[in-house]
Amino acid sequence: MMGAVARAVSIARPPKCARIPRMNRLALLTIVLTIAGCGTPPNEVVPLRDGTFRARMYDQAIVYCQKDGLTASMLGKAPAESGVLFSCK
């Protein structure tokens, strides 16, 4: 009878390979968050409204328009001085 109870208890426990120590979980979480952060380009050109774009720097605006054979027209500073507003003509 004790053998059946012991088997039932051992079946209920997850195998040792399925257990992840706390330190390994923290390391795994750190690695995943680092990879996710690296996947987001910090200096991208963002489309806004009516053909207007926002870029961090003037150079990015010029390169963005030149790849389509257009000229960048600077419209001023972006809200909260987070870059420049421009359009491609």
N, CA and C of each residue as an Amber inpcrd file, in Angstrom:
protein
   267
   0.8200000  -1.1890000   0.0000000   0.0000000   0.0000000   0.0000000
   0.8600000   1.2480000   0.0000000   1.9290000   1.2360000   0.7740000
   2.8230000   2.3930000   0.8290000   3.4920000   2.6220000  -0.5120000
   3.7340000   1.5570000  -1.2280000   4.3670000   1.6880000  -2.5280000
   3.4890000   2.4360000  -3.5180000   2.1760000   2.2040000  -3.4670000
   1.2400000   2.8890000  -4.3630000   1.1690000   4.3740000  -4.0350000
   1.1840000   4.7110000  -2.7520000   1.1590000   6.1190000  -2.3360000
   2.4460000   6.8000000  -2.7620000   3.5590000   6.1370000  -2.6030000
   4.8510000   6.7110000  -2.9850000   4.8940000   6.9480000  -4.4950000
   4.3480000   6.0230000  -5.2780000   4.3150000   6.2110000  -6.7190000
   3.4040000   7.3640000  -7.1050000   2.2870000   7.5060000  -6.4480000
   1.3600000   8.6030000  -6.7450000   1.9980000   9.9510000  -6.4350000
   2.7480000  10.0280000  -5.3550000   3.4250000  11.2770000  -4.9980000
   4.5260000  11.5820000  -5.9990000   5.2720000  10.5660000  -6.4190000
   6.3570000  10.8140000  -7.3660000   5.8190000  11.2030000  -8.7390000
   4.6430000  10.7480000  -9.1010000   4.0470000  11.1220000 -10.3740000
   3.5770000  12.5690000 -10.3370000   3.1060000  13.0300000  -9.1900000
   2.5880000  14.3860000  -9.0720000   3.6840000  15.4430000  -9.1660000
   4.8990000  15.1100000  -8.8010000   6.0020000  16.0690000  -8.8560000
   6.5300000  16.1940000 -10.2790000   6.8960000  17.4020000 -10.6830000
   7.5100000  17.5360000 -12.0040000   8.9160000  16.9480000 -11.9910000
   9.3750000  16.4610000 -13.1190000  10.7390000  15.9200000 -13.1520000
  11.7600000  17.0100000 -12.8610000  12.9340000  16.5920000 -12.4150000
  13.9710000  17.5540000 -12.0330000  14.4010000  18.4350000 -13.2010000
  14.3510000  17.9260000 -14.4020000  14.7890000  18.7200000 -15.5470000
  13.8120000  19.8660000 -15.8470000  12.5700000  19.7590000 -15.3840000
  11.5910000  20.8140000 -15.6420000  11.7200000  21.9720000 -14.6560000
  12.3690000  21.7490000 -13.5380000  12.5460000  22.8090000 -12.5510000
  13.6680000  23.7370000 -12.9890000  13.4180000  25.0220000 -12.9460000
  14.4430000  26.0060000 -13.3060000  14.7850000  26.7840000 -12.0500000
  16.0400000  26.7610000 -11.6320000  16.4190000  27.5220000 -10.4420000
  16.1520000  29.0110000 -10.6320000  15.9450000  29.7160000  -9.5400000
  15.5780000  31.1350000  -9.5950000  16.6240000  31.9650000 -10.3260000
  17.8930000  31.7120000 -10.1060000  18.9540000  32.4890000 -10.7480000
  18.9090000  32.3170000 -12.2660000  18.6320000  31.0900000 -12.7100000
  18.5480000  30.8500000 -14.1550000  17.3450000  31.5570000 -14.7630000
  16.2200000  31.6330000 -14.0240000  15.0570000  32.3430000 -14.5280000
  15.3560000  33.8270000 -14.6930000  16.0740000  34.4010000 -13.7280000
  16.4290000  35.8140000 -13.8250000  17.3850000  36.0640000 -14.9900000
  18.3180000  35.1650000 -15.1930000  19.2500000  35.3070000 -16.3180000
  18.5100000  35.1900000 -17.6450000  17.5760000  34.2560000 -17.7250000
  16.7920000  34.0840000 -18.9530000  15.9490000  35.3290000 -19.2280000
  15.3220000  35.8790000 -18.2020000  14.5310000  37.0900000 -18.3650000
  15.3950000  38.2580000 -18.8300000  16.5780000  38.3910000 -18.2760000
  17.4980000  39.4630000 -18.6680000  17.8980000  39.3260000 -20.1360000
  18.1900000  38.1320000 -20.5620000  18.5900000  37.9010000 -21.9520000
  17.4370000  38.2250000 -22.9040000  16.2350000  37.7920000 -22.5680000
  15.0790000  38.0510000 -23.4300000  14.8080000  39.5500000 -23.5330000
  14.8630000  40.2690000 -22.4230000  14.6250000  41.7110000 -22.4540000
  15.7130000  42.4540000 -23.2150000  16.9440000  41.9850000 -23.1180000
  18.0400000  42.6120000 -23.8570000  17.8440000  42.4370000 -25.3560000
  17.4650000  41.2510000 -25.7650000  17.2360000  41.0050000 -27.1900000
  16.0620000  41.8390000 -27.6980000  15.0180000  41.9430000 -26.9160000
  13.8590000  42.7510000 -27.3200000  14.2360000  44.2240000 -27.4340000
  15.0720000  44.7090000 -26.5320000  15.5110000  46.1040000 -26.5850000
  16.4010000  46.3780000 -27.7780000  17.2070000  45.4100000 -28.1610000
  18.0920000  45.5880000 -29.3040000  17.3220000  45.5310000 -30.6210000
  16.1550000  44.9640000 -30.6170000  15.3720000  44.8530000 -31.8370000
  14.6580000  46.1350000 -32.2190000  14.6800000  47.1240000 -31.3650000
  14.0000000  48.3860000 -31.6400000  15.0190000  49.4290000 -32.0560000
  14.9720000  49.8920000 -33.2990000  15.9220000  50.9150000 -33.7200000
  15.6430000  52.2450000 -33.0160000  16.6370000  52.8380000 -32.3800000
  16.4170000  54.0630000 -31.6180000  16.2590000  55.3070000 -32.4820000
  16.7950000  55.2950000 -33.6920000  16.8170000  56.5000000 -34.5240000
  16.0400000  56.3200000 -35.8160000  14.8660000  55.7920000 -35.7390000
  14.1190000  55.5560000 -36.9640000  13.3140000  56.7820000 -37.3720000
  12.9320000  56.8240000 -38.6340000  12.0700000  57.8750000 -39.1590000
  10.6290000  57.4270000 -38.9150000   9.8280000  58.3070000 -38.3220000
   8.4510000  57.9690000 -37.9610000   7.4820000  58.7740000 -38.8230000
   6.5920000  58.0910000 -39.5670000   5.5790000  58.8290000 -40.3370000
   4.5210000  59.4090000 -39.4020000   4.1330000  60.6560000 -39.6290000
   3.1260000  61.3000000 -38.7960000   1.8340000  61.4590000 -39.5780000
   1.5310000  62.6330000 -40.0700000   0.2810000  62.8880000 -40.7810000
   0.5580000  63.6190000 -42.0850000  -0.2930000  63.4670000 -43.0590000
  -0.2340000  64.2040000 -44.3260000   1.1480000  64.2190000 -44.9710000
   1.8340000  63.0960000 -44.9750000   3.1430000  63.0360000 -45.6050000
   4.2500000  63.6880000 -44.8030000   4.0110000  63.9380000 -43.5260000
   5.0150000  64.5250000 -42.6430000   5.7050000  63.4030000 -41.8740000
   7.0030000  63.5810000 -41.6580000   7.7940000  62.5790000 -40.9460000
   8.5610000  63.2510000 -39.8180000   9.0020000  62.4190000 -38.8540000
   9.8660000  62.9030000 -37.7770000  11.1100000  62.0420000 -37.7470000
  12.2600000  62.7090000 -37.6500000  13.5400000  62.0190000 -37.5390000
  14.3240000  62.6530000 -36.4030000  15.2910000  61.9320000 -35.8670000
  16.1060000  62.4660000 -34.7750000  17.0300000  63.5890000 -35.2590000
  17.5890000  63.4290000 -36.4550000  18.5610000  64.4000000 -36.9590000
  18.2530000  64.7560000 -38.4120000  18.7530000  65.8950000 -38.8370000
  18.5730000  66.3490000 -40.2250000  19.1520000  65.3400000 -41.2100000
  20.3030000  64.7750000 -40.8660000  20.9590000  63.8210000 -41.7670000
  20.0640000  62.6250000 -42.0720000  19.3690000  62.1250000 -41.0620000
  18.4790000  60.9900000 -41.2760000  17.3350000  61.3630000 -42.2150000
  16.8240000  62.5690000 -42.0720000  15.7450000  63.0310000 -42.9450000
  16.2130000  63.0960000 -44.3940000  17.4060000  63.6270000 -44.6080000
  17.9460000  63.7540000 -45.9620000  18.1520000  62.3810000 -46.5920000
  18.7440000  61.4570000 -45.8540000  18.9940000  60.1110000 -46.3730000
  17.6800000  59.3880000 -46.6560000  16.6880000  59.5650000 -45.7880000
  15.3900000  58.9200000 -45.9690000  14.7330000  59.3560000 -47.2760000
  14.7770000  60.6440000 -47.5770000  14.1690000  61.1410000 -48.8140000
  15.0010000  60.7880000 -50.0460000  16.3230000  60.8130000 -49.9140000
  17.1970000  60.5300000 -51.0550000  17.0510000  59.0980000 -51.5530000
  16.7190000  58.1580000 -50.6740000  16.6030000  56.7700000 -51.1340000
  15.4160000  56.5810000 -52.0820000  14.4490000  57.5300000 -52.0670000
  13.3380000  57.5100000 -53.0180000  13.5380000  58.5170000 -54.1470000
  14.7010000  59.1750000 -54.1820000  14.9870000  60.1510000 -55.2190000
  14.2930000  61.4850000 -54.9900000  13.9540000  61.7980000 -53.7420000
  13.2630000  63.0380000 -53.4110000  14.1610000  63.9460000 -52.5770000
  13.7030000  65.1770000 -52.3520000  14.4480000  66.1440000 -51.5520000
  13.7120000  66.3670000 -50.2320000  14.4720000  66.4380000 -49.1470000
  13.8790000  66.6670000 -47.8300000  13.5720000  68.1440000 -47.6430000
  12.3660000  68.4300000 -47.2040000  11.9610000  69.7940000 -46.8980000
  11.7350000  69.8840000 -45.3870000  12.5850000  70.6220000 -44.6940000
  12.4980000  70.7250000 -43.2430000  11.3460000  71.6460000 -42.8430000
  10.5210000  71.1750000 -41.9130000   9.3520000  71.9330000 -41.4660000
   9.5440000  72.5350000 -40.0750000  10.5910000  72.1470000 -39.3810000
  10.8530000  72.6940000 -38.0510000  11.1530000  71.6080000 -37.0340000
  11.1220000  72.0050000 -35.7670000  11.3970000  71.0550000 -34.6880000
  10.1660000  70.2060000 -34.4020000  10.4170000  68.9720000 -34.0080000
   9.3310000  68.0660000 -33.6300000   8.8360000  68.4380000 -32.2360000
   7.6360000  68.0290000 -31.8710000   7.1270000  68.3210000 -30.5270000
   8.0840000  67.8210000 -29.4380000   8.2050000  68.6140000 -28.3870000
   9.0970000  68.3150000 -27.2560000  10.5550000  68.2370000 -27.6890000
  10.8700000  68.8790000 -28.8000000  12.2320000  68.8990000 -29.3350000
  12.8290000  67.5040000 -29.4410000  12.0070000  66.5600000 -29.9190000
  12.4550000  65.1740000 -30.0450000  13.0210000  64.8790000 -31.4270000
  13.3630000  65.8930000 -32.1840000  13.9140000  65.7110000 -33.5150000
  13.4310000  66.8040000 -34.4420000  13.3640000  66.4590000 -35.7260000
  12.9240000  67.4420000 -36.7260000  11.7250000  66.8940000 -37.4980000
  10.8690000  67.8050000 -37.9140000   9.7580000  67.4480000 -38.7920000
  10.1840000  67.7500000 -40.2270000   9.8290000  66.8680000 -41.1440000
  10.1820000  67.0820000 -42.5480000   9.1930000  66.3920000 -43.4590000
   9.2440000  66.7510000 -44.7170000   8.4660000  66.0650000 -45.7460000
   9.3650000  65.8450000 -46.9400000   9.0480000  64.8800000 -47.7430000
   9.8320000  64.5590000 -48.9400000   9.0950000  65.1000000 -50.1630000
   9.8000000  65.8860000 -50.9740000   9.1920000  66.4460000 -52.1830000
  10.0650000  66.1680000 -53.3790000
